């Protein structure tokens, strides 16, 4: 399986989504680290959970892709909590705003700026492109204004200035709802590996219970010696330990490795 820099891990009624790459449209997904809304939004829509935790470390990318992911999270029935694990820049900062709870790590940062576009042509064409970019910029600003406590003029100036926002600034201005250290967060920064290890252990327990095994079985007494005229009953071959293909493959997939044959 090829690398994917977003992953979804589910356990019980809770899902964890990890967005660790650039956010681009499907036709521009050239690198293994690229994240597109096409597949991710479909996976979000299919989640039947009560809580979704989104962990972000991304320099951002295309605004339309960021909007699509943000809106998919906002319309889901689950409670959404977003974590800025490192950087949530540009379009990734819009995804961060989808959380009912928006949590900054003590060593993390947001970066906001104006919508950018590329254009060529005569003055009328360029003026039209500028008008369109301004409208998209205003729409993006509204996604911040739903939560922040600064006025629109101040926010627009921050976007004009291409502003880095520290955890404390994010909390003070309403971009974030809290600040935690990695150890205090519900799922710390390196939670991808921890989640999978927990899933592997839980899967082993569940698999044993499904086979009717007791968690701590009582010791089996030694069989008595057979009567002299009886044929001894052969001892059954011990069952091999269950091969945990699914958790193993999931572990390898989440870490970007290839499944072993």
BATORVO-690386 format. One record per residue (C-alpha): x, y, z. Coordinates in steps of 0.02 Angstrom, whole numbers, plus 50000, padded with zeros to 5 digits. Layout:
residues N
c1->X	c2->Y	c3->Z
...
END
This chain:
residues 261
c1->50000	c2->50000	c3->50000
c1->50070	c2->50171	c3->49955
c1->50097	c2->50308	c3->50081
c1->49952	c2->50422	c3->50128
c1->49984	c2->50575	c3->50234
c1->49807	c2->50575	c3->50299
c1->49737	c2->50427	c3->50390
c1->49577	c2->50384	c3->50482
c1->49580	c2->50268	c3->50632
c1->49416	c2->50220	c3->50716
c1->49385	c2->50140	c3->50884
c1->49214	c2->50117	c3->50963
c1->49116	c2->50277	c3->50926
c1->49269	c2->50386	c3->50899
c1->49372	c2->50426	c3->50744
c1->49543	c2->50507	c3->50728
c1->49593	c2->50592	c3->50566
c1->49775	c2->50639	c3->50535
c1->49809	c2->50771	c3->50401
c1->49997	c2->50781	c3->50377
c1->50023	c2->50844	c3->50200
c1->49985	c2->50978	c3->50071
c1->49802	c2->51002	c3->50026
c1->49779	c2->50994	c3->49838
c1->49648	c2->50948	c3->49709
c1->49651	c2->50773	c3->49638
c1->49731	c2->50822	c3->49472
c1->49877	c2->50904	c3->49563
c1->49912	c2->50764	c3->49686
c1->50088	c2->50728	c3->49624
c1->50170	c2->50678	c3->49787
c1->50134	c2->50540	c3->49912
c1->50111	c2->50671	c3->50048
c1->49971	c2->50764	c3->49957
c1->49796	c2->50767	c3->50033
c1->49642	c2->50788	c3->49923
c1->49462	c2->50816	c3->49975
c1->49396	c2->50690	c3->49847
c1->49435	c2->50535	c3->49950
c1->49445	c2->50612	c3->50123
c1->49271	c2->50690	c3->50117
c1->49194	c2->50525	c3->50064
c1->49278	c2->50438	c3->50210
c1->49218	c2->50573	c3->50330
c1->49040	c2->50556	c3->50267
c1->49046	c2->50367	c3->50295
c1->49101	c2->50381	c3->50478
c1->48968	c2->50321	c3->50599
c1->49042	c2->50393	c3->50758
c1->49000	c2->50516	c3->50895
c1->49168	c2->50604	c3->50903
c1->49296	c2->50651	c3->50770
c1->49470	c2->50711	c3->50818
c1->49569	c2->50796	c3->50679
c1->49758	c2->50813	c3->50697
c1->49837	c2->50940	c3->50578
c1->50016	c2->50973	c3->50525
c1->50004	c2->51052	c3->50353
c1->50067	c2->51202	c3->50256
c1->49895	c2->51213	c3->50175
c1->49856	c2->51219	c3->49989
c1->49704	c2->51247	c3->49880
c1->49565	c2->51347	c3->49960
c1->49422	c2->51247	c3->49880
c1->49494	c2->51084	c3->49949
c1->49509	c2->51161	c3->50121
c1->49330	c2->51222	c3->50113
c1->49266	c2->51051	c3->50062
c1->49354	c2->50961	c3->50205
c1->49302	c2->51095	c3->50331
c1->49120	c2->51089	c3->50276
c1->49116	c2->50899	c3->50279
c1->49175	c2->50902	c3->50460
c1->49052	c2->51039	c3->50509
c1->48900	c2->50951	c3->50438
c1->48943	c2->50782	c3->50515
c1->48834	c2->50732	c3->50663
c1->48987	c2->50697	c3->50772
c1->49069	c2->50819	c3->50889
c1->49227	c2->50880	c3->50800
c1->49386	c2->50926	c3->50894
c1->49535	c2->50993	c3->50795
c1->49716	c2->50990	c3->50853
c1->49857	c2->51093	c3->50781
c1->49999	c2->50968	c3->50800
c1->50128	c2->51079	c3->50713
c1->50077	c2->51203	c3->50579
c1->49900	c2->51238	c3->50519
c1->49936	c2->51359	c3->50378
c1->49828	c2->51435	c3->50243
c1->49691	c2->51311	c3->50191
c1->49740	c2->51197	c3->50337
c1->49695	c2->51338	c3->50458
c1->49519	c2->51336	c3->50384
c1->49507	c2->51149	c3->50424
c1->49565	c2->51190	c3->50600
c1->49417	c2->51309	c3->50617
c1->49294	c2->51164	c3->50589
c1->49315	c2->51106	c3->50768
c1->49191	c2->51141	c3->50905
c1->49346	c2->51128	c3->51012
c1->49505	c2->51195	c3->50931
c1->49661	c2->51146	c3->51024
c1->49835	c2->51219	c3->51000
c1->49987	c2->51125	c3->51059
c1->50113	c2->51232	c3->51154
c1->50233	c2->51217	c3->51007
c1->50116	c2->51247	c3->50860
c1->50063	c2->51393	c3->50751
c1->49928	c2->51453	c3->50632
c1->49964	c2->51555	c3->50476
c1->49831	c2->51654	c3->50383
c1->49841	c2->51756	c3->50224
c1->49738	c2->51816	c3->50076
c1->49674	c2->51696	c3->49944
c1->49798	c2->51690	c3->49801
c1->49770	c2->51655	c3->49617
c1->49865	c2->51651	c3->49453
c1->49806	c2->51748	c3->49301
c1->49861	c2->51806	c3->49130
c1->49779	c2->51911	c3->48997
c1->49732	c2->52091	c3->48963
c1->49681	c2->52219	c3->49094
c1->49498	c2->52165	c3->49088
c1->49544	c2->51983	c3->49117
c1->49660	c2->52028	c3->49261
c1->49528	c2->52142	c3->49339
c1->49400	c2->52002	c3->49330
c1->49519	c2->51879	c3->49412
c1->49556	c2->52005	c3->49550
c1->49370	c2->52029	c3->49581
c1->49346	c2->51841	c3->49595
c1->49494	c2->51821	c3->49714
c1->49423	c2->51959	c3->49825
c1->49256	c2->51868	c3->49839
c1->49343	c2->51705	c3->49884
c1->49447	c2->51799	c3->50011
c1->49292	c2->51869	c3->50094
c1->49212	c2->51697	c3->50103
c1->49368	c2->51623	c3->50184
c1->49369	c2->51765	c3->50310
c1->49192	c2->51719	c3->50362
c1->49254	c2->51547	c3->50417
c1->49370	c2->51633	c3->50542
c1->49241	c2->51764	c3->50591
c1->49120	c2->51628	c3->50649
c1->49235	c2->51603	c3->50798
c1->49361	c2->51744	c3->50823
c1->49330	c2->51893	c3->50935
c1->49424	c2->52020	c3->50827
c1->49325	c2->52130	c3->50709
c1->49322	c2->52105	c3->50521
c1->49439	c2->52250	c3->50483
c1->49572	c2->52183	c3->50601
c1->49556	c2->52007	c3->50532
c1->49571	c2->52071	c3->50353
c1->49728	c2->52166	c3->50400
c1->49801	c2->52007	c3->50475
c1->49765	c2->51916	c3->50312
c1->49843	c2->52059	c3->50213
c1->49998	c2->52048	c3->50322
c1->50014	c2->51857	c3->50306
c1->50013	c2->51833	c3->50494
c1->50087	c2->51696	c3->50602
c1->49981	c2->51663	c3->50756
c1->50055	c2->51588	c3->50914
c1->49955	c2->51473	c3->51030
c1->49923	c2->51612	c3->51156
c1->49873	c2->51734	c3->51019
c1->49757	c2->51603	c3->50944
c1->49675	c2->51578	c3->51114
c1->49660	c2->51765	c3->51150
c1->49582	c2->51802	c3->50979
c1->49466	c2->51651	c3->50976
c1->49549	c2->51549	c3->50840
c1->49579	c2->51417	c3->50974
c1->49479	c2->51363	c3->51125
c1->49624	c2->51294	c3->51228
c1->49811	c2->51260	c3->51234
c1->49886	c2->51096	c3->51293
c1->50054	c2->51012	c3->51295
c1->50075	c2->50852	c3->51196
c1->50057	c2->50747	c3->51354
c1->49897	c2->50836	c3->51407
c1->49802	c2->50816	c3->51244
c1->49675	c2->50678	c3->51225
c1->49784	c2->50606	c3->51087
c1->49962	c2->50676	c3->51093
c1->50057	c2->50735	c3->50940
c1->50125	c2->50562	c3->50901
c1->49954	c2->50485	c3->50932
c1->49947	c2->50395	c3->50765
c1->50063	c2->50259	c3->50827
c1->49985	c2->50252	c3->51000
c1->49810	c2->50233	c3->50927
c1->49863	c2->50089	c3->50817
c1->49955	c2->49999	c3->50957
c1->49797	c2->50014	c3->51064
c1->49692	c2->49950	c3->50920
c1->49807	c2->49799	c3->50899
c1->49795	c2->49756	c3->51084
c1->49607	c2->49779	c3->51087
c1->49588	c2->49675	c3->50929
c1->49682	c2->49531	c3->51011
c1->49568	c2->49537	c3->51163
c1->49410	c2->49547	c3->51057
c1->49469	c2->49404	c3->50945
c1->49498	c2->49295	c3->51097
c1->49326	c2->49334	c3->51168
c1->49244	c2->49298	c3->51000
c1->49320	c2->49122	c3->51008
c1->49246	c2->49095	c3->51182
c1->49413	c2->49108	c3->51271
c1->49415	c2->49170	c3->51450
c1->49531	c2->49318	c3->51481
c1->49616	c2->49222	c3->51624
c1->49570	c2->49038	c3->51603
c1->49586	c2->48920	c3->51751
c1->49729	c2->48793	c3->51736
c1->49673	c2->48632	c3->51653
c1->49705	c2->48478	c3->51765
c1->49821	c2->48344	c3->51701
c1->49725	c2->48198	c3->51620
c1->49723	c2->48037	c3->51723
c1->49817	c2->47885	c3->51665
c1->49710	c2->47776	c3->51548
c1->49657	c2->47601	c3->51602
c1->49780	c2->47467	c3->51547
c1->49662	c2->47392	c3->51420
c1->49615	c2->47560	c3->51345
c1->49701	c2->47647	c3->51203
c1->49770	c2->47814	c3->51263
c1->49679	c2->47962	c3->51188
c1->49801	c2->48065	c3->51086
c1->49823	c2->48242	c3->51148
c1->49753	c2->48373	c3->51029
c1->49879	c2->48478	c3->50936
c1->49889	c2->48652	c3->51014
c1->49802	c2->48785	c3->50910
c1->49923	c2->48912	c3->50836
c1->49916	c2->49089	c3->50899
c1->49794	c2->49192	c3->50791
c1->49882	c2->49290	c3->50655
c1->49833	c2->49471	c3->50672
c1->49834	c2->49515	c3->50489
c1->49713	c2->49659	c3->50497
c1->49793	c2->49754	c3->50641
c1->49966	c2->49720	c3->50571
c1->49917	c2->49785	c3->50401
c1->49831	c2->49935	c3->50478
c1->49986	c2->49972	c3->50580
c1->50096	c2->49964	c3->50426
c1->49975	c2->50068	c3->50325
c1->49966	c2->50205	c3->50455
c1->50154	c2->50216	c3->50468
c1->50174	c2->50220	c3->50279
c1->50253	c2->50048	c3->50260
c1->50208	c2->49906	c3->50142
c1->50108	c2->49756	c3->50197
c1->50212	c2->49598	c3->50210
c1->50154	c2->49448	c3->50112
END
